[in-house]
């Protein structure tokens, strides 16, 4: 449970860090403070990740649980529909490519057979 709390808090930290690095990375000792924060999160003595998770993350997730479940359900439905749509499109492309390849190879095969038969007629007994 402790590691789950750490990784959830660390993921939130990494998501916010992407934007804050652009804005405040010019502050003196910014990277040192950031490294100290990560060590504070990770340390078993300070239990920073557990503190932040229980104080901020868990209450927020509990309040928004129904909204999150709705988003997950909609994403699952959209994901299934998208997978079916792209699957059909992929199968159509594969079938079209197979038909085109068969048509080209049949023409090439017929042309090759014709060329062999013409060579056979030309190189007959003289």
C-alpha positions as CSV (number, residue, x, y, z in Angstrom):
1,X,0.0,0.0,0.0
2,X,2.9,2.3,0.8
3,X,4.4,1.8,-2.7
4,X,1.0,2.4,-4.3
5,X,0.7,5.7,-2.5
6,X,4.2,6.6,-3.5
7,X,3.7,5.9,-7.2
8,X,0.4,7.7,-7.4
9,X,1.8,10.8,-5.7
10,X,5.0,10.5,-7.9
11,X,2.8,10.3,-11.0
12,X,1.0,13.5,-10.0
13,X,4.3,15.1,-9.3
14,X,5.7,14.1,-12.7
15,X,2.6,15.4,-14.5
16,X,2.8,18.8,-12.8
17,X,6.6,18.9,-13.1
18,X,6.3,18.9,-16.9
19,X,4.6,22.3,-16.8
20,X,6.3,23.8,-13.8
21,X,9.8,23.1,-15.3
22,X,9.0,25.5,-18.1
23,X,7.9,28.3,-15.7
24,X,10.1,28.1,-12.6
25,X,13.2,26.2,-13.5
26,X,15.2,29.4,-13.5
27,X,14.8,29.7,-9.7
28,X,18.1,29.1,-7.8
29,X,18.3,25.6,-6.3
30,X,15.2,24.5,-8.2
31,X,16.6,21.1,-9.1
32,X,18.0,20.6,-5.6
33,X,14.7,21.3,-4.1
34,X,13.0,19.0,-6.5
35,X,15.4,16.2,-5.7
36,X,14.9,16.8,-1.9
37,X,11.1,16.6,-2.5
38,X,11.4,13.3,-4.2
39,X,13.7,12.0,-1.4
40,X,11.1,13.3,1.1
41,X,8.4,11.4,-0.7
42,X,10.4,8.2,-0.8
43,X,11.8,8.2,2.7
44,X,10.3,5.7,5.1
45,X,11.1,8.1,8.0
46,X,9.1,11.0,6.7
47,X,6.5,9.1,4.8
48,X,5.9,12.1,2.6
49,X,4.0,10.2,-0.1
50,X,1.6,8.6,2.5
51,X,1.0,12.0,4.0
52,X,0.2,13.7,0.7
53,X,-1.9,10.8,-0.5
54,X,-4.0,10.7,2.7
55,X,-4.3,14.5,2.9
56,X,-5.0,15.4,-0.7
57,X,-5.2,12.6,-3.2
58,X,-7.5,10.1,-1.5
59,X,-10.2,12.7,-0.5
60,X,-10.2,14.1,-4.0
61,X,-10.5,10.7,-5.7
62,X,-13.2,9.7,-3.2
63,X,-15.2,12.9,-4.1
64,X,-14.8,12.3,-7.8
65,X,-15.3,8.5,-7.8
66,X,-18.6,8.5,-9.7
67,X,-17.3,10.9,-12.4
68,X,-14.1,8.8,-12.8
69,X,-16.2,5.6,-13.2
70,X,-18.3,7.3,-15.8
71,X,-15.2,8.4,-17.7
72,X,-13.8,4.9,-17.6
73,X,-17.1,3.4,-18.8
74,X,-17.3,5.9,-21.7
75,X,-13.7,5.3,-22.6
76,X,-14.3,1.5,-22.6
77,X,-17.3,1.9,-24.9
78,X,-15.5,4.3,-27.2
79,X,-12.4,2.1,-27.2
80,X,-14.5,-0.9,-28.2
81,X,-16.2,1.0,-31.0
82,X,-12.9,2.4,-32.2
83,X,-11.3,-1.0,-32.2
84,X,-14.2,-2.5,-34.2
85,X,-14.1,0.4,-36.7
86,X,-10.4,0.2,-37.2
87,X,-10.6,-3.6,-37.4
88,X,-13.2,-3.4,-40.2
89,X,-11.1,-0.8,-42.0
90,X,-8.0,-2.9,-41.7
91,X,-9.8,-6.0,-43.0
92,X,-11.2,-4.0,-45.9
93,X,-7.7,-2.7,-46.7
94,X,-6.2,-6.2,-46.4
95,X,-9.0,-7.7,-48.7
96,X,-8.5,-5.0,-51.3
97,X,-4.7,-5.5,-51.2
98,X,-5.2,-9.2,-51.6
99,X,-7.6,-8.8,-54.5
100,X,-5.2,-6.3,-56.2
101,X,-2.2,-8.6,-55.7
102,X,-4.2,-11.6,-57.0
103,X,-5.3,-9.6,-60.1
104,X,-1.7,-8.4,-60.8
105,X,-0.2,-11.8,-60.2
106,X,-2.8,-13.4,-62.5
107,X,-2.0,-11.0,-65.3
108,X,1.7,-11.4,-64.7
109,X,1.3,-15.2,-64.6
110,X,-0.7,-15.2,-67.9
111,X,1.9,-12.9,-69.5
112,X,4.7,-15.1,-68.4
113,X,3.0,-18.2,-69.7
114,X,2.4,-16.4,-73.0
115,X,6.0,-15.4,-73.2
116,X,7.1,-19.0,-72.5
117,X,4.8,-20.4,-75.1
118,X,6.0,-17.8,-77.7
119,X,9.6,-18.7,-76.9
120,X,8.8,-22.3,-77.3
121,X,7.3,-21.7,-80.7
122,X,10.2,-19.6,-81.9
123,X,12.9,-22.0,-80.6
124,X,11.3,-25.0,-82.3
125,X,13.2,-27.4,-84.5
126,X,14.7,-25.7,-87.4
